[in-house]
C-alpha cells in the first residue's frame, strides 16, 4: 500500500507491513520515516463504520536520532494510550457517538483505517505531514460465504479453501439479534466450517425472545453435520453473552455438541422461556432495585439478576450436568452484564459433581463483557436490548485488548484439539 504525502520526496512517509492490508485479527507494523531527528509528532487513526460512526485514537511520539519512528520500539508519550503499544492506534479507538459499539456487518468489505502523521503534539492542531490507508479484512483468500435458508434455519456458512472435510462450529451472538458474521468469517480462515446462526430478529425469525425452542438450534446442527465438507461426528459451538448461555443449553440438551467455547455466558436461562421437546426452563428473575448508576448516569446491571441457585429461581438453571461436551469458558472478570465468573465456576462444580470432565476456565482481569476478535476497541457502554437503555459493560482498554488477543488463540487451539484431533499448543496466557 502506498502512503502519500504533500511534501517533496524527502518528506515523511508512513510504512505499513503488510503493505496491502491484512486480516482483522492480525497485527500491522507501523513505522514513519523521513522525520527530523527527535521530531515531536502525533499519530492519529480514524475509522468510519458502515453506519457512518467515526472512531478515533491518537498518540504522541518522538522520532529517534535518525528521524525514524517504529511503533514496535517507541513508547507513546501520551494521548489515547502510553508506552510501547504497536496496535494501540486500533484497540484504543473510541467512538465520537456516545454509547456506540463497533460491529462489522458486511464481511465482504474491509474496515478502512486512515493513519495520519501530524507535526507536534496537538492531535487536532498539527500540520499534516503524511497519511496512509490500512485495510482490515474479514475473509481470508479462498474462504467461501454461503447464505443458508434451509427449513427454519437462517444463517451464513463460511467454508475454508479446499474440499475438507473441516471441523464444524455454530457461532452465536447475544441479545442484539440479527445475523453477525464477522467472527465466523475470520474463523473460517483458520480451517473451520463456521455457521453464523441467527435466532431472532432476523428475516422471518421471531421478533423477540419470549420463547426460544432448542429444536431450531438442533436443526442447524443437523444441517451442518450433513454438509459434505463438514467433519463429524459432532460439532463445536461458540457463543458470547446470550449466545454463550444458548451454547450451554445446546451442550446440555443436544448430544451432537463435541466442544463448546463460552464467552461470558450464563448457567441460567435469562430473558425468556427456553423449551426443548417436553422440557421447559423458566427465565431467571431480576430485581431492578439492584441496578446501580455510574457517575455518568449509566446503568450498572451486574447485580440485577437473582441468584439462580436459590429458591424458585432454580427453575432457570440449565441442566448442564447432563452434558458430555468438553467446555472452555473465557471470562472477563470485570464483566458488568452479569456474573460470568460465578456462572462458569458453578457449571464446573455441577459437571464435576456428576462425574463429568472439569472444564477449562480462563479468567481475564480488567476485562469486560464483549470479548471480541483481536484489536476491536473496547465497548465501554451501549444500549442493552433487554434492559431498554444504556448499560456499562466493564473492562479497561489495554487489559481488555490483551485478553482479546489471548482468547482468540485459546479458542482456536481448543477447537482444533477437540474437533479435528490436531493437538496444538500456544504460549502461556499474556
N, C-alpha and C positions, 0 to 999 in steps of 0.2 A: 504494500500500500504506500503510495507516495504522499508524504507530507508536503505541504506547500507553504511558502512564506511570501511576505510582501517586500522582503529586503533583497539585497544583492546575493550573489552565490555564497558569500561567507556568512550569511545570516543564520540565525539559529534554526535548527531542524529537529523535529520530533522523530525518533526512531522507534518503531514498534516491531516486536518479534513475538509470534509470527506476523509478517507484514500484511498478509492478506486476510486478517481476521482469524477467529478461532471459535471453537465451540464455547457455549456459555459457561460450562463448568471448568474451563481451562484458564490458567493464568496467562496474562500478556506481559511481556517485558517492556518497560517504558524507559526511554532514555532521551536526553536532549543534548545535542552537540552544537558547537558554534557560538557559545555564550562567551562573555568576557570572563576572565579569571575571577572566581569568587563572586560572581554577579548574583544579586538577590532577585529571585523570580517567584512568581506564583503559578502553580499549575491548577487549571480549572477543568472539571469534567461535567458534561451535561448530557442528559438522555431524555428524549421525549417519547413517552409511551404511546400506544395505539389510541388512547382516549385523549391525547393531547396534553397530558400532565407532564410537567417538567421536573426532573430530578437533578440535583447538582451537588458537587463536592468541590473543595479546593484545599490546597496545602501550600505552605510557604517553604521554599528551599533556597539553598545557596550552592552555586556551581563550585566545582573543585578548581585547583590551581591551573588546570588546562582548559577551563571553560566548558567542562562536561558535567552532566548530571545523570546518574544511574539510580533509579528508584530502588533497585535491589541492594544498594550500598549506602545511599544518602538518607539521613533522617529528615523527616518533615519537622519543621521548626514551629509549626502551629497551623491553625486552620481547622478542617474537619477531623483531623487526627494528628498525632505526633509520633515521632520515632520512625524506624525503618519499617515501612508497610508498603511493599511493592504493589499490592492490589487495593490499597486504601481508597484510591480515587473512584473505585467501583463500589466496594462494600459500604463506604461511608456516605454514599449519596443520600440526600434527604429530599422528599417531595416539597415543591413550593405550595401545592394544595395541602391543607391540613387533613389529617385522617385518611391518607392515601396509601394504598398497598400496590406495589409494583407487581403486575401479573402479565405474562405473555399469553396472548390469545391466539395469534396466528403463528404457529411454529414454523411455517414455511418461509417466513421472513425473519431477518435478524433484528436484534436490538442494535441501534446505531449510537455509539458514544462519540461525542466530539471532545477532543482534548485541546486545550489552549494554553500557550505559554505567555504569561504577562510579565512585563518589566516591573520590578519592585514587589512589595509585599501587600499591596492593596488588591483584593480579589476582583473588585469591580472598577478599579480606577487606573490600573496599569496599562501601558501601551502594549498592544498585541504584537508579540514577536514571532510566533509560529503557531500553526494549527495542524491537527491531523484528525482523521476519522478512523474509528475502530469498529468493526462489525463483530457481533457476538451471536453465533448461530445456534440453532436448536436441533438440527438434523445433520448427523454425520453423513459423509458421502455414501450413497448406496442405500441408506435407510428408506424404507417404503412406508408411506402413510395410507392406510386402508380404512375408509369410513365403514362402520358396521351398523346395519339396521336389519337385524335378524330376529324374528319373533318379537319379543318385547324389548330386546337389548338395543340400547342406543350407546354407541361407543366409537372409539377410533383405535385401530390396531396398528402398532408400529413394529415393523419387521426389520431385523438386521440384514445387511447384504448377504447374499448366498442363499442356499436352499435349506439349510438347517438339517435336522430339526433343532429348534432353540428352546431353552427353558422359558416357560410362560409365567407372566406376572400380571395380576389385576391391580390397577393403580386407582386409588380413591382419595378424593379431597373432602373438604368439610362442608359446613352448613351454607356456604355461599351458593352451592348448587351449580348447575350448568355442567359444561364439559371442558375441563382443563387438560391440556395435552403436553405442557412444556416439560414436565418431569418424565413422562412416558417416552417422549421423543428423544430426550437425552439418554435415557437408559437403554433404548434400543440400539444405540451406537456402541454399547458395551457388550453386546451379544445376547440380549434378551428379547423375546417377543412380548411386548408390553401392551396391554389393553387399557387405555384411559377410559374409565367407565363412568358415565353419568347415571345418577339415580333419582334425581328430582330436578324440577325447574329447568327442564331442557326438552325441546322438541315436543313430543306428545306424552312425555312422562308426567307424573303428578306434579302439581304446582307447589305442594307443601310436603312436609314430612310427618303428617299426623299419624299415618300408619305406614311402616316400611315392611315389605314382605321379602324375606330372605330368599324365597324361590326365584326372585328376579336375579339375584347375585349367583344363585346356583345355575341358572340358565346361561349366564355369562361365562361361568367356569366351564360348563359343558361345551359351549361354542368354542372356547379357547382350546380345550383338550381335543376336540375333533378336528382342529385345523391341521392340515398335513405338515405344516412347518413348526408345529409346537410339540415339544418332547414331553411325554407323560412320565409316570402315571398320575402325578399331581402337579399343581401349580403353586406359585407364590402369591401373596397378597401384600401390597404396600399401601399403608393408609396413614393419613395425618388428621388429627383432631377428630371430628365426627367420622371421617373415613377410617381413622385408626380404631375407633370403637366398633365400626362395622367390620373391620378386619378381624377383630377379636371374636365377634359374633359368627363370622364365616368360619373361622378356625374351630369354633365350638360346636357348630351345628353340621357343618359340611365335612365329609371325610376326604375330600379331594384337595384340601389345602395342606401342602407339604411344609411350607415355610412362610412365616409372616414377620414383616418388619412394621412395628407400630410406633409411629412418631407422635408423642404426646397424645396418647389415646386414653380410653376410659375402661374400667371394669364394669361400669353400669350403663344401661341404656338411657340416653338423655334426649329430651326434646319431643318425642312422640312414642307411639306403641310399636314394638317390634314383634313380628309374627313369623313363625315357621311351622307349616303344617298345622297341627292342633295345639301348638305351644304359643304362649304369649308372654312377652317380657314387658312389664309396665315401665313408664318413664320415671326417672328419679325426680323426687320432689325438690323444690328450691324455696328459699326464703329471701325475698327481695330486701328485707330489713338488714340482711348481712352484706348488702352491696355497699362498698365504701366509695368515697370520692377522692380523687387526687387533688393536689393544689391547683391543677389546671382545670378542675371541674369535670374530668373524665371519670367514667365508672371503672371501678376495680371489682370484678365479679368473682374473684378466686374463692371466696368463702360462701358464695350464694347457694351452691348445691348442697343438699343434705348428705349426710354420711350414708352410703349405700349398705353399710354393714349393720345398721341399726333399724329396729322396728319394721314398720310396713315398707320402708324403702328397700329392704332386702329383696322385694319382688322385682326390683330393677336390675338385679345382678345378672350378668351374662354367665351361663353355666360353663365357664372356661375349663373347669375340672374335667369335662368330657373330652377335651381336645387332645389329639395326638400330634398336633402341629409343633414344629420347632420354632421358637419365638426369639426375636431380637427387639428389645424396647429401647428406643432413643428418647431420652428425657431431658427437657430443658428445666433446670432447677429453679429458674425464675419465671416459669410459665404462670401467667396470671389469668388464663382462661379457666383452668381447673387444676386439680391436684394430681398432675400426671405422675410424679414420682411415687406418691402414695398408691395410686391405682396400679402402677407397674409392680410395686412390691407386694401388693395384695394378690395380684394374679400369680406372682411367683410362689407365694405361700400356698395358695389353693392348688396349684399344679403339683407342687411337691407333696402336699398332704394326701394327694390321691395317687402318689407313686409315679407321677409324670416327670419328665425331664425338666430340670431347673432352667428357666430361660436366661438368656444373656441380657443384662440391663446395663446400658451405658448412660451415665448421668453427666450433663454438661453444666458447670457453674455459670451463672450470669447469662444464661441462655433462655430466650423466651419461647413463645408458643409456636410461631411459624418458622420451623427449621426447614429452610428451602435448599435447593441445589447451591453449590458454592458461588460466592460473590454477589448473590442477591442482597440488596440492602435490607437492614432490619426494618420491619414494620412495627413501629412503636405503639400505634393506636389506629383503629379504624372501626367502621360500622360492623356490629355483630348482628347478624340477621335475626337470631332468636331473641336477643335482648331488645332489639329495636332501637339501638342507639350506639354511640361510640364507646369502646372499651379499650383499656390498655392491655397489651399482650406480653409485656415484660421483655427483659433482655438488655444487655449492654452491647453497643455496636461491635467493638472489637472481639470480645469473647464470643458473641453470637456468630460473628463471621468465621472465627476459627472453628467453632463447633460445626458449622455447616460443611466446611471442607472435610473434617474428620468423619462426620456422619455419612456423607456421600460415599466415601471409601468403605466405611464399615458395612453399609447396606449392600453394596455391590459384592464385596467379598463374601458376606453371609449368603446371599442368593446363589452365587457361584458354588459355594461349598455344599449347599443343601438342595439345589435344584439340578445341577449338572455334574456333581461329583468331582469337580476340579478343585482340589484343596489349594487354597491360596492364603497367603498371609499378607498383612500390611503392617507398617510401622506402628509402634505404640501410639496411643492417643496423644494428640497435640496438647 
